């Protein structure tokens, strides 16, 4: 009987411990989400007593450009555009710098522009490799 009670007590303590850990994790997640929500560059940005979420949503939707550029990695290099990739790269570099000097610092803006610069540079390198270096290698191979 005593062993049965001990087993029951151990099981209840284990359940209680797991419940406390879950509550702690939930409160930590809630506090992180609340901090994001109330951050000056978060989804709720107060401007003249109305909710304007420009500082959060503009860079969030800008991720679509980076995702589209990543999807174009499978595109043949001859179909890539120099002006488009230069614009994506320069936008990424300029706005990455800007996002670190503004107040409040907008890390979502920094990350999306870093991704834009990276994907733009990669696409430019693919296009340059195809247009200038693959032809040179073909000429050397013919000789």
C-alpha positions as CSV (number, residue, x, y, z in Angstrom):
1,X,0.0,0.0,0.0
2,X,2.8,2.4,0.9
3,X,4.6,1.7,-2.4
4,X,1.4,2.4,-4.3
5,X,1.0,5.7,-2.5
6,X,4.6,6.6,-3.2
7,X,4.1,5.8,-6.9
8,X,1.0,7.9,-7.0
9,X,2.7,10.8,-5.2
10,X,5.7,10.6,-7.6
11,X,3.4,10.6,-10.6
12,X,1.5,13.6,-9.2
13,X,4.8,15.5,-8.5
14,X,5.9,14.7,-12.0
15,X,2.7,16.0,-13.5
16,X,2.8,19.1,-11.3
17,X,6.4,19.8,-12.4
18,X,5.5,19.4,-16.1
19,X,2.5,21.7,-15.6
20,X,4.8,24.3,-14.0
21,X,7.2,24.1,-16.8
22,X,4.4,24.4,-19.4
23,X,3.0,27.5,-17.5
24,X,6.5,29.0,-17.4
25,X,7.1,28.4,-21.1
26,X,3.6,29.9,-21.9
27,X,4.3,33.0,-19.8
28,X,7.7,33.4,-21.4
29,X,6.2,33.1,-24.9
30,X,3.4,35.5,-23.9
31,X,5.9,38.0,-22.6
32,X,8.0,37.8,-25.8
33,X,4.9,38.2,-28.0
34,X,3.7,41.1,-25.8
35,X,7.2,42.7,-26.1
36,X,7.1,42.3,-29.9
37,X,3.5,43.7,-30.0
38,X,4.5,46.8,-27.9
39,X,7.9,47.4,-29.5
40,X,8.2,50.8,-31.3
41,X,8.8,49.0,-34.6
42,X,6.3,46.2,-33.8
43,X,3.0,45.4,-35.4
44,X,1.2,48.0,-33.2
45,X,2.8,51.4,-33.8
46,X,1.0,54.3,-32.3
47,X,1.0,57.5,-34.4
48,X,-1.4,60.4,-33.7
49,X,-3.7,58.2,-31.6
50,X,-4.4,55.7,-34.3
51,X,-2.8,52.3,-34.9
52,X,-0.4,52.4,-37.9
53,X,1.8,49.4,-38.4
54,X,4.0,50.7,-41.2
55,X,7.2,50.0,-39.3
56,X,6.3,46.3,-39.0
57,X,4.2,45.4,-42.0
58,X,6.2,47.1,-44.8
59,X,9.4,45.1,-44.1
60,X,7.3,42.0,-43.4
61,X,5.7,42.1,-46.9
62,X,9.1,43.0,-48.4
63,X,10.1,39.4,-47.6
64,X,8.1,38.5,-50.7
65,X,10.7,40.1,-52.9
66,X,13.5,38.0,-51.3
67,X,11.4,34.9,-51.5
68,X,10.7,35.6,-55.2
69,X,14.4,36.1,-55.8
70,X,15.1,32.8,-54.1
71,X,12.5,31.1,-56.3
72,X,14.4,32.5,-59.3
73,X,17.5,30.6,-58.3
74,X,16.2,27.8,-60.5
75,X,15.7,30.2,-63.4
76,X,18.2,30.1,-66.3
77,X,20.8,32.9,-65.9
78,X,20.1,34.3,-69.3
79,X,16.5,35.2,-68.1
80,X,17.8,37.3,-65.3
81,X,17.8,41.1,-65.5
82,X,20.9,43.2,-64.6
83,X,18.8,46.3,-63.8
84,X,16.4,44.4,-61.6
85,X,19.2,42.6,-59.7
86,X,21.2,45.7,-59.3
87,X,18.1,47.5,-57.9
88,X,17.4,44.6,-55.5
89,X,21.1,44.5,-54.3
90,X,21.4,48.3,-53.9
91,X,18.0,48.6,-52.1
92,X,19.2,45.8,-49.7
93,X,22.5,47.4,-49.0
94,X,21.2,51.0,-48.5
95,X,18.2,50.0,-46.4
96,X,20.2,47.6,-44.3
97,X,22.5,50.4,-43.3
98,X,19.5,52.8,-42.7
99,X,17.7,50.3,-40.4
100,X,20.7,50.3,-38.0
101,X,20.8,54.1,-37.6
102,X,17.2,54.9,-37.2
103,X,15.4,54.9,-33.8
104,X,14.0,52.5,-32.9
105,X,16.2,50.0,-34.6
106,X,14.1,47.9,-36.9
107,X,15.7,44.4,-37.0
108,X,13.0,43.0,-39.3
109,X,13.9,45.7,-41.8
110,X,17.6,44.9,-41.4
111,X,17.1,41.2,-41.9
112,X,14.9,41.5,-45.0
113,X,17.2,44.0,-46.6
114,X,20.2,41.8,-45.8
115,X,18.4,38.9,-47.5
116,X,17.6,41.2,-50.5
117,X,21.2,42.2,-50.8
118,X,22.4,38.6,-50.5
119,X,20.0,37.2,-53.1
120,X,20.6,40.1,-55.5
121,X,24.4,39.6,-55.3
122,X,24.0,35.9,-55.9
123,X,21.8,36.4,-58.9
124,X,24.2,39.0,-60.3
125,X,27.1,36.6,-59.9
126,X,25.1,33.9,-61.7
127,X,24.3,36.4,-64.6
128,X,27.9,37.6,-64.8
129,X,29.3,34.1,-64.7
130,X,26.9,33.1,-67.6
131,X,27.4,36.2,-69.7
132,X,31.2,36.7,-69.4
133,X,33.0,33.7,-68.0
134,X,31.2,30.8,-69.6
135,X,31.8,32.3,-73.1
136,X,35.5,32.7,-72.3
137,X,35.7,29.1,-71.1
138,X,34.0,27.9,-74.4
139,X,36.6,29.8,-76.5
140,X,39.5,28.3,-74.5
141,X,38.0,24.8,-74.9
142,X,37.7,25.3,-78.7
143,X,41.4,26.2,-79.1
